[in-house]
């Protein structure tokens, strides 16, 4: 791959790396937990993934951009939808995930658990309060 082709590859993967909250670094600066991306047998770029807690903050900021307003200003039904989406993405497996989401939504932890329980009851499942 030539220098121009390397840049084309980097440009192609940049939207995904940015969406994940990752950082692209030169392969020679890769750490043990970085993901090395290779093309045609040659390392082109290493991706440094964010910590899970940083990912949740990034996801919440992205949701605010998508909705065009702070999450705390959303109506109840939209907040419930946000919680469902966050649960599907594993947001509540992160330490203090419920507290972080509750704060962003401007509701209590109890309210977030109610949203989760309501959704799980509708699906026939149960969610335990941690």
RODO-2510 file (C-alpha; in nm, 4 decimals, decimal comma):
residues 130
     n   res          X          Y          Z
     1     x     0,0000     0,0000     0,0000
     2     x     0,1306     0,3443    -0,0794
     3     x     0,1133     0,6512     0,1422
     4     x    -0,1990     0,7675    -0,0406
     5     x    -0,3580     0,4242    -0,0068
     6     x    -0,2715     0,4223     0,3660
     7     x    -0,4532     0,7541     0,4043
     8     x    -0,7506     0,6193     0,2108
     9     x    -0,7677     0,3226     0,4486
    10     x    -0,7429     0,5522     0,7524
    11     x    -1,0148     0,7776     0,6131
    12     x    -1,2372     0,4739     0,5581
    13     x    -1,2101     0,3523     0,9185
    14     x    -1,2092     0,6974     1,0860
    15     x    -1,5926     0,7296     1,1116
    16     x    -1,6121     0,3962     1,2927
    17     x    -1,3235     0,4815     1,5260
    18     x    -1,4776     0,8216     1,5999
    19     x    -1,8214     0,6684     1,6652
    20     x    -1,6636     0,4293     1,9167
    21     x    -1,4736     0,7121     2,0827
    22     x    -1,1451     0,5501     1,9879
    23     x    -0,8174     0,7061     1,8901
    24     x    -0,6060     0,6209     1,5883
    25     x    -0,2340     0,5868     1,6605
    26     x     0,0647     0,4826     1,4573
    27     x     0,1219     0,1051     1,4679
    28     x     0,4661     0,1473     1,6283
    29     x     0,2983     0,3277     1,9220
    30     x     0,0400     0,0555     1,9794
    31     x    -0,0081    -0,0786     2,3297
    32     x    -0,1016    -0,4327     2,4201
    33     x    -0,4767    -0,3668     2,4290
    34     x    -0,4894    -0,1548     2,1111
    35     x    -0,6447    -0,3071     1,7994
    36     x    -0,4016    -0,3260     1,5096
    37     x    -0,5652    -0,2828     1,1693
    38     x    -0,3759    -0,4370     0,8812
    39     x    -0,4289    -0,4409     0,5088
    40     x    -0,2576    -0,6788     0,2709
    41     x    -0,0357    -0,8093     0,5497
    42     x     0,0901    -0,4708     0,6694
    43     x    -0,0158    -0,2783     0,9789
    44     x    -0,1695     0,0536     0,8766
    45     x    -0,3067     0,1959     1,2003
    46     x    -0,3705     0,0976     1,5608
    47     x    -0,6974     0,1849     1,7328
    48     x    -0,6941     0,2702     2,1009
    49     x    -1,0376     0,1955     2,2427
    50     x    -1,1850     0,4155     2,5154
    51     x    -1,2594     0,3003     2,8677
    52     x    -1,6197     0,1881     2,9059
    53     x    -1,7093     0,4837     3,1271
    54     x    -1,5747     0,7245     2,8626
    55     x    -1,7823     0,5411     2,6030
    56     x    -2,1009     0,6014     2,7984
    57     x    -2,0252     0,9730     2,8239
    58     x    -1,9621     0,9822     2,4490
    59     x    -2,2862     0,7957     2,3765
    60     x    -2,4835     1,0389     2,5931
    61     x    -2,3240     1,3395     2,4219
    62     x    -2,4057     1,1873     2,0834
    63     x    -2,7683     1,1342     2,1887
    64     x    -2,7911     1,5000     2,2879
    65     x    -2,6590     1,6018     1,9463
    66     x    -2,9077     1,3726     1,7722
    67     x    -3,2023     1,5046     1,9720
    68     x    -3,0847     1,8634     1,9410
    69     x    -3,1285     1,9345     2,3100
    70     x    -3,0101     1,8240     2,6528
    71     x    -3,1474     1,4817     2,7375
    72     x    -3,3023     1,6257     3,0531
    73     x    -3,5380     1,8316     2,8322
    74     x    -3,6796     1,5288     2,6484
    75     x    -4,0348     1,4181     2,7199
    76     x    -4,0952     1,1074     2,9305
    77     x    -4,1688     0,8786     2,6356
    78     x    -3,8465     0,9817     2,4595
    79     x    -3,6470     0,9340     2,7798
    80     x    -3,7893     0,5834     2,8059
    81     x    -3,6809     0,5189     2,4481
    82     x    -3,3321     0,6491     2,5265
    83     x    -3,3090     0,4134     2,8250
    84     x    -3,4177     0,1173     2,6081
    85     x    -3,1515     0,2024     2,3526
    86     x    -2,8855     0,2436     2,6178
    87     x    -2,9772    -0,0887     2,7742
    88     x    -2,9449    -0,2574     2,4351
    89     x    -2,5957    -0,1076     2,4029
    90     x    -2,4911    -0,2355     2,7465
    91     x    -2,4794     0,1041     2,9176
    92     x    -2,6000    -0,0365     3,2467
    93     x    -2,3209    -0,2918     3,2718
    94     x    -2,0792    -0,0026     3,3276
    95     x    -2,0086     0,0857     3,6882
    96     x    -2,2341     0,3774     3,7877
    97     x    -2,4119     0,3494     3,4524
    98     x    -2,7572     0,3982     3,6022
    99     x    -2,6406     0,7015     3,7990
   100     x    -2,4702     0,8524     3,4937
   101     x    -2,7768     0,8037     3,2744
   102     x    -3,0132     0,9296     3,5439
   103     x    -2,8076     1,2448     3,5811
   104     x    -2,8032     1,3045     3,2039
   105     x    -3,1798     1,2526     3,1814
   106     x    -3,2508     1,4705     3,4850
   107     x    -3,4315     1,1886     3,6646
   108     x    -3,3629     0,9713     3,9667
   109     x    -3,2001     0,6288     3,9638
   110     x    -3,5370     0,4952     4,0738
   111     x    -3,6965     0,6378     3,7574
   112     x    -3,4341     0,4754     3,5346
   113     x    -3,4953     0,1420     3,7077
   114     x    -3,8699     0,1907     3,6561
   115     x    -3,8132     0,2485     3,2848
   116     x    -3,5990    -0,0659     3,2689
   117     x    -3,8452    -0,2735     3,4687
   118     x    -4,1378    -0,1534     3,2590
   119     x    -3,9600    -0,2516     2,9383
   120     x    -3,8519    -0,5901     3,0744
   121     x    -4,2006    -0,6616     3,2089
   122     x    -4,3462    -0,5843     2,8680
   123     x    -4,1057    -0,8404     2,7202
   124     x    -4,1879    -1,0925     2,9915
   125     x    -3,8509    -1,0652     3,1672
   126     x    -3,7402    -0,9296     3,4993
   127     x    -3,4574    -0,6925     3,5831
   128     x    -3,3106    -0,6817     3,9264
   129     x    -3,2236    -0,3535     4,0922
   130     x    -2,8481    -0,3487     4,1558
***
